Amino acid sequence: MRSLNRRYAVTLPGPIGAHRPPQVVVVRVTEVVGPGGSLVWENAEGDLQVEITGEVATVLAAPASGPQHPCLYAVPLPPRP
């Protein structure tokens, strides 16, 4: 069984037409299983929840000012010592 990465960096694009750089948010695994059958990952505030498959983070819940795109780019982060 392969070890499960415990953190991912998810890239949130800037608002459309705002010409702002993307924002990177760190999400951590929860024990909840999402609708796609994978674990749910959430940010520290708990208002951004995604289901990650490969390098794609599918948005399940986001704050009103959050991402407008249903799929975001996700990169596994190394485990903390």
C-alpha positions in Angstrom: 0.0 0.0 0.0 1.5 3.4 -0.9 1.7 6.1 1.7 -0.9 8.9 1.4 0.3 12.5 1.1 -1.1 14.6 3.8 -0.9 18.0 2.2 -1.4 19.5 -1.3 -0.9 22.9 -2.7 -3.9 24.0 -4.8 -3.7 26.9 -7.2 -6.6 29.3 -7.2 -6.7 31.5 -10.3 -7.1 35.2 -9.8 -10.5 36.8 -10.6 -11.4 37.0 -14.2 -10.2 40.4 -15.7 -8.6 41.5 -12.4 -5.0 40.8 -13.6 -4.0 39.4 -10.2 -1.6 36.5 -9.8 -3.0 33.1 -8.7 -3.2 32.3 -5.0 -1.8 29.0 -3.7 -3.7 27.4 -0.8 -2.5 24.4 1.3 -5.2 21.8 1.9 -5.0 18.8 4.3 -6.7 15.5 4.2 -9.9 14.9 6.1 -11.5 11.5 6.9 -14.6 12.4 4.7 -15.1 10.6 1.4 -16.3 12.8 -1.4 -18.9 12.0 -4.1 -16.2 10.7 -6.5 -15.1 8.1 -3.9 -11.8 9.9 -2.9 -10.9 11.6 0.3 -11.9 15.2 0.8 -9.2 17.8 1.4 -9.8 21.2 3.0 -7.9 24.4 3.8 -7.2 25.6 7.4 -10.4 27.6 7.6 -12.5 24.7 6.3 -14.3 26.8 3.7 -12.5 25.3 0.6 -13.1 21.6 0.2 -11.8 19.6 -2.8 -11.5 16.1 -4.0 -8.1 15.3 -5.5 -7.4 12.9 -8.3 -3.9 13.0 -9.7 -3.1 16.7 -10.2 -6.8 17.8 -10.4 -8.6 19.2 -7.5 -12.4 19.2 -8.0 -14.1 21.9 -6.0 -16.8 20.6 -3.6 -17.3 23.7 -1.5 -15.8 27.2 -1.7 -16.4 30.6 -0.1 -18.5 33.0 -2.2 -15.3 34.9 -3.2 -13.6 31.6 -3.9 -12.7 29.9 -7.2 -15.0 30.1 -10.1 -13.5 27.1 -11.8 -14.7 23.6 -11.0 -11.3 22.0 -11.4 -8.0 23.4 -10.1 -4.3 22.3 -10.2 -3.0 20.4 -7.2 0.6 19.4 -6.3 1.5 17.1 -3.4 3.7 18.7 -0.7 6.5 16.8 1.1 5.6 15.5 4.5 6.5 17.6 7.4 9.2 16.2 9.7 
